[in-house]
């Protein structure tokens, strides 16, 4: 497939790159704070919370980027919603399994884990807002305009293709 001409693709890529960089910083902070609060358990809980938050939040952006590869295909809308909905269902299933597995584990510090997940979500939302407010996207995108306005043609007048027109640069009989 050819590269996607969809205007949201560069924006989603930029969001994912910024999120990756911010994740490294947040993981360091959560790891240090977690270690200071709960030693080894806090360190693991902080890192795991940040990792899960970023993983769950990145699945949507990645699924949209994957779905945009089918732009222009007659079944694009169906592919798009199937892939994005599949990503959401994957997130839901993984979240439920991870929470069941991690609940009550002795090596998890619950407060550090919870706060690191919240910090990851807030970080992602801040990055989304920053990218969306600074993007340069035209008000109308991903469309092609018609070359001739049907209302400009007189009823019953023959249709003339643009390449068949002879433009002499002179005014027509109407003085235009």
Residue pairs with C-beta under 8 A, 6 or more apart in sequence:
1 69
1 70
4 65
4 68
4 69
4 71
5 71
5 72
5 142
6 68
6 71
6 142
7 137
7 138
7 141
7 142
8 64
8 68
9 65
9 68
11 131
11 132
11 135
11 137
12 61
12 64
12 65
13 65
14 131
14 135
15 61
15 127
15 128
15 131
16 58
16 61
16 62
16 65
18 127
18 130
18 131
19 54
19 57
19 58
19 61
19 123
19 124
19 127
22 123
22 127
23 50
23 54
23 120
23 123
26 50
26 116
26 119
26 120
26 123
27 46
27 47
27 50
27 51
29 119
30 46
30 47
30 49
30 50
30 112
30 116
30 119
31 43
31 46
31 47
33 42
33 46
33 112
34 41
34 42
34 43
34 44
34 45
34 46
34 47
34 109
34 112
34 116
35 42
35 43
35 46
36 42
37 109
37 111
37 112
38 45
38 109
38 112
40 107
41 106
41 107
41 108
41 109
41 112
42 109
42 112
44 107
44 108
44 109
45 108
45 109
45 110
45 112
45 113
45 116
46 112
46 113
46 116
47 116
48 102
48 108
48 113
48 116
49 112
49 113
49 114
49 115
49 116
49 117
49 119
49 120
50 116
50 117
50 119
50 120
52 98
52 117
52 120
53 116
53 117
53 118
53 119
53 120
53 121
53 123
53 124
54 120
54 124
56 91
56 94
56 95
57 120
57 121
57 124
59 87
59 88
59 90
59 91
60 84
60 87
60 88
60 91
62 87
63 83
63 84
63 86
63 87
64 80
64 83
64 84
66 83
67 79
67 80
67 83
67 84
68 80
70 76
70 79
70 80
73 79
102 108
102 113
147 162
148 162
153 159
